[in-house]
Amino acid sequence: MDVNQSPADVQRIGRIVEPERLLPISKVKDQVGFGTSYLYELIKQRKFPEPLKIGNASRWRESQVQEWIHNQIEGNSSGKHAEVRT
């Protein structure tokens, strides 16, 4: 939403603006299906979004997590396969 637009303006234009949500690790794990250690390994390899640090807490932007999930699905459907851990 533009700074100068009110919620009524957004409704009138027909755009739906979702507020950004910040997710704790427990919600991220639920969404992607991986454990904490593996997620942090992916972050270290720059293969998963880094969290925001708020004090001692780590939070992920929900939009980035959803985009990562979408990219994994798209990548797998195009003949690419996710890395298999042994």
Residue pairs with C-beta under 8 A, 6 or more apart in sequence:
1 7
1 10
1 15
1 17
5 13
10 16
10 17
20 61
20 62
20 63
21 61
21 62
22 52
22 54
22 59
22 60
22 61
22 62
23 31
23 59
23 60
23 61
23 62
23 65
24 57
24 58
24 59
25 36
25 39
25 51
25 58
25 60
28 39
28 60
28 65
29 35
29 36
29 39
31 65
31 66
31 69
32 39
32 65
32 68
32 69
34 42
38 85
39 48
42 48
43 49
43 50
43 51
48 68
49 60
49 61
49 64
49 65
49 68
51 58
51 59
51 60
52 58
52 59
52 60
52 61
72 82
75 82
76 82
